[in-house]
Amino acid sequence: MPKMHVVKSVSINSPVETVFPYLNDMNSWMTWSPWLIMEHGVNVTISDDNKYYEWTGKRVGAGNMQITAEEVNSSVDYDLTFLKPWKSKAKVKFTLEPDGNATKVSWIMDSSMPFFMFWLVGMMETFIGMDFDRGLTMLKEYIEKGEVLSKLEFKGGSQFEGMKYVGIKTTTKMKTIGEAMRTDLHTLNKFMSDKESISTGFVATIYHDWNMKKGETTYTACVGVKEIPAEIPEGFLPGEIPASKVYTLRHIGAYHHLGNAWTTLMSMERGKEFKKNKKFDPFEWYVSDPSNTQEKELITDICMGVL
């Protein structure tokens, strides 16, 4: 059977003796699980000794996880069983390595897929790896700050009226997208600084393509305008987001957690909770002004065109 192997790591600014209890107590998963955040009202049962955990939900399926071995301040081993949407098993392990006053936490999974699904192994490793990255980011924040700055509100369907924009189109690696986007938006804001009369205040990023194999994405960072300026600098481009019915998933919290909203929305589309309009590129709209809004209160609306 085709084997899957995923390893992701994060550095947490706390000693191993502080980090370890978050990994060998299933109650903590309620706060930083990259899957539970995707669906409100998941039915979760945790054993009295906090070593066994099972879940049932419409979007996240059903399964259970049990701690099978642990070495204090060093490692925790789990058996993971998925029951829905399909049956499979995996071995999961967390390792902790001290690094001065910090701790390197690695999340490791070994599993397999049915032989006839061999062609999906690479894609599944990519998706699971992204989930692990999201979870480790939330775990790090939970330990370092005492809370996770990420919440989802399922706003549902509405009509987007369309918007003209001036933007910058960029292709970048997913791991550097934050830096690239900050640069583009800073350049756009500088350009618009003396054009308040035509500004709509709309600031967004339109996503044209996600290349999971290459780990790249192509996007257009843009600002809304009432009319396209007569002169646009080299490297800028005019455009328009067409009017369309959209499904909106609102993210409240830090921008580095926006992957929680995007992963959830794409999971909903794959689960046929709505039918995607393939002629409409999805976008994230920065509703809040980060210059005067606390990070935990930032509002970003993720909009996907639907039929």
C-alpha positions, 0 to 999 in steps of 0.5 A, a space after each residue: 500500500 502507498 505510504 504517507 509520511 508527514 513531518 512539520 516543526 515549530 519553535 515555541 518560546 517556552 521550555 519543554 516542561 511547559 510545552 509537554 502537558 499541552 501534548 499529552 492531555 487531550 483537553 488542550 486539543 479543543 483549543 488548537 486543533 486545526 480541524 475542530 476550528 473548521 466546524 462549530 458544534 463538533 461532538 467531542 468525547 474525552 476520557 477521564 484520564 485525558 488520554 483518549 479522544 473521539 469526535 463526530 462532525 458533518 464536516 470533519 467526519 468521525 474518528 478517535 485518537 489514543 495516547 499509546 506511549 509517552 516519555 516525559 518532556 520528550 515525546 508522545 505517541 498516538 494511534 489515530 483512527 479515521 471512521 468517516 468519510 473513509 476508514 484509515 489508521 495512522 501512527 502519530 508522534 510529537 517530539 520535543 527538543 530543548 533549544 535554550 529556553 525554547 522548544 522545537 516541537 515536531 509533529 510526525 505522521 505515518 500512514 498508508 492509502 489504498 493501492 488504487 489511490 497511489 496517485 493521491 499520496 503527494 497531494 494528501 501529504 501536502 494537505 496534511 502538512 498544511 493542517 499540521 502547520 496550522 495546528 502548530 501555529 495555533 499551539 505555539 500561540 496558545 502556549 506563548 499568549 494563552 489564547 489562539 487569535 483565530 475565530 470563524 463566523 459562517 456568514 453564508 451567501 450574499 450578493 457582491 456588487 462588484 468593484 473596480 480596482 488597481 492592483 499588483 499581480 504576484 507569483 510567490 512561494 506560499 511560505 513567503 506570501 505574507 512578506 510579498 503581500 505586505 510589500 505589494 499592499 504598502 506600494 499600493 497604499 503609497 500610490 493611493 495616498 493622494 487619491 482619496 477622491 477615487 478611493 472606495 476604501 476596499 483593500 483585498 487580495 484576489 487568488 488566481 491559482 494555488 499550485 500545491 505541487 510547487 508550493 506557489 500561489 498567484 494573487 493580485 493585491 488590490 485597492 478599490 477605486 470609483 474609476 480607474 486613474 488615467 495614469 497607472 505606474 509600470 507594474 500596476 494593473 487595472 481590473 474589476 471583480 465582477 458582481 456575483 453571488 458569494 459565500 462569505 466566511 469571516 475570520 476574526 483574528 491575526 492574519 497569520 491564521 487566515 489559512 484556517 478560513 481558506 482551508 475551511 472554505 475549500 473543504 466546504 466546497 469539496 464537501 458540496 456545501 455549495 457549488 463554486 463559480 469557477 469563473 470567479 476568483 476568490 478573494 479576501 477582503 480586509 474589513 478592518 484597518 490594521 493600523 487602529 485595530 488590535 490583532 485579535 479583533 482584525 476582521 477579514 472576509 473570505 469570499 468565494 463565488 457560488 452558483 
